Amino acid sequence: MRTSRSSAATALWLLAPSLVLLGLFTYWPVVQVAAQSLMTERGLGFGNYQRLFADPHFARAARNNLQFAIGSIAPAVVLALLFALVLQGQRRVHTILRTLLVFPMLIPLVAAAAIFIFIFLPGDGLLDHYLARLGLAETNWLGDPDLALGSIIGLTIWKNVGYYLLFFLAGLQGIPQDLQEAAWLEGANAWQRFRHVTWPLLAPTFAFVVVIAVLNVMTQVDHIVLMTQGGPNDATNVLLYYIYQQAEQNNDPGLATAATVVSVAGLLALSLVSLRVVERGIHYES
């Protein structure tokens, strides 16, 4: 008993610096934001949340974030998984293709946004230049409310596929090769080997990638600030940029902190749901 208590005390003492820093720079700011969201001109209350849910700009930002998440996570994760399955070999061409796919993740998001501004430039941009050769008229990709969010989604997919690819490649490396060979000797085709061998062992990696993808779409806003600033007509405004607008442009910290609390709660719920839904399909085999 004394040995157990001594070990626990030693562990707590060693962890104390990290726990103090975690409390000061992670949990205390969360408490401050939550408390500030309840402060109104009349004292404590839920007035900021009432104003928030009555604000049509917040509702539009939430819808945009949902569309942004669905439109960018599913294609990026599926493409990354497909590329990982195809390019997991050790041939030189596989190495070259993996390098090309991973390269976009090395480019800072702001730099990638600057590149895509040139690509999406109406008339003179790279995209319109080649579309003109097909006889298609020039398009204002970032200035059209119906196309702006889709253009941002395209950039996001291009930027994140290589990042997710690395996780899937690492997960595939952890699958014993003898299981694949045994399934092949039993006459299983490629789809059967994927369904009954690869997927059950790769599903935990898939769950992790989905959570990372959710975090990315909720926290990455640099390209939106540079390319559209939430426009046109709030077509690309997302929750994080809405918080910035209320805090910096409108000088409304109450609304900004309320939106922060709602966004963090939604992000936590989405992450937990993503893990639960995906892990229900995970089957571990000996």
C-alpha positions, -999 to +999 in steps of 0.1 A: +000+000+000+028+024+009+047+016-023+015+022-043+010+056-026+046+065-030+045+057-068+013+078-072+029+107-053+060+105-075+040+104-107+019+133-096+050+153-087+065+146-121+033+156-139+028+187-118+046+212-142+026+199-172-007+199-152+000+235-141+007+247-177-023+227-190-045+244-164-032+279-170-031+279-208-059+255-217-086+251-191-085+285-174-090+303-208-120+280-214-134+290-180-128+327-188-145+325-222-175+306-207-179+332-179-176+361-203-202+347-225-227+350-196-218+386-189-243+412-202-251+448-195-277+437-171-254+413-153-251+375-156-276+358-180-281+342-213-287+374-233-256+369-255-268+334-264-303+348-272-288+374-295-265+348-310-293+324-320-314+353-333-286+365-356-291+354-392-254+358-399-246+332-372-271+308-387-256+314-422-221+308-408-232+275-392-249+263-424-218+272-444-195+254-419-217+223-422-216+224-460-179+231-459-174+200-436-195+176-457-180+189-490-144+187-479-141+158-454-158+130-474-139+135-507-106+142-490-107+112-467-120+088-494-094+100-519-066+096-493-077+061-485-079+051-522-045+066-529-030+049-499-043+015-511-030+020-546+004+036-537+014+015-507+039-004-528+077+002-529+081+008-566+098+040-576+067+053-594+047+048-561+073+069-542+071+097-568+033+098-567+032+097-529+056+127-529+035+147-553+004+140-533+020+149-499+037+181-513+006+204-509+006+198-471+040+214-469+027+246-484+014+270-457-024+276-460-019+313-467+005+306-495-019+280-509-047+305-508-025+330-527-018+304-554-055+296-558-064+332-560-044+333-592-059+300-604-095+313-598-089+348-612-117+356-636-107+356-672-069+357-666-067+329-641-052+295-648-085+277-646-104+301-669-074+300-693-078+263-699-116+263-698-116+290-725-098+265-747-129+243-743-151+271-753-164+278-718-170+314-707-150+330-679-164+325-644-160+345-612-152+316-590-147+336-558-172+364-566-202+342-573-222+333-541-231+299-557-195+290-565-174+307-538-178+280-511-173+252-536-140+269-547-128+271-511-138+234-507-117+225-538-086+242-522-092+224-489-094+190-505-062+196-525-044+208-494-055+179-470-055+147-491-018+143-487-020+149-450-046+122-445-027+099-469+002+097-445-020+084-417-035+057-440-001+047-453+011+043-417-020+022-408-015+000-438+021-006-428+009-020-395-013-047-411+006-081-411+014-091-447+008-128-439-029-121-433-031-107-469-012-136-483-034-161-464-066-145-478-051-145-513-042-182-510-078-189-499-089-173-532-102-140-520-102-113-546-090-077-540-124-064-527-128-094-503-093-089-490-100-052-483-134-059-467-124-088-445-087-081-437-076-045-445-107-026-434-112-042-399-076-034-390-075+000-407-108+012-392-091+027-361-069+048-383-099+058-404-117+070-372-087+090-361-085+107-396-122+116-395-117+134-362-086+152-375-106+162-406-134+176-384-110+196-364-094+210-396-126+222-411-136+239-378-103+256-372-088+264-406-099+299-417-067+315-431-076+308-467-111+323-462-097+354-447-073+359-476-095+348-505-131+360-497-133+375-462-165+356-457-181+370-489-197+374-512-229+380-492-218+357-464-215+328-488-181+317-474-185+329-438-178+302-413-181+301-375-145+309-368-145+339-391-179+350-376-162+350-341-134+371-355-159+396-370-178+400-337-147+403-316-125+426-338-147+443-364-180+447-344-163+450-309-189+427-294-170+403-271-202+390-256-215+377-289-180+365-299-175+345-266-210+330-269-203+319-305-170+304-292-187+284-266-213+271-290-186+263-316-164+244-291-194+224-278-204+215-313-168+206-323-166+183-292-199+167-300-190+161-336-157+145-326-173+122-302-201+112-326-175+106-354-155+083-331-186+064-319-201+060-354-169+048-370-158+026-341-191+007-342-179-008-374-145-018-361-139-055-356-106-067-342-094-100-354-067-122-339 
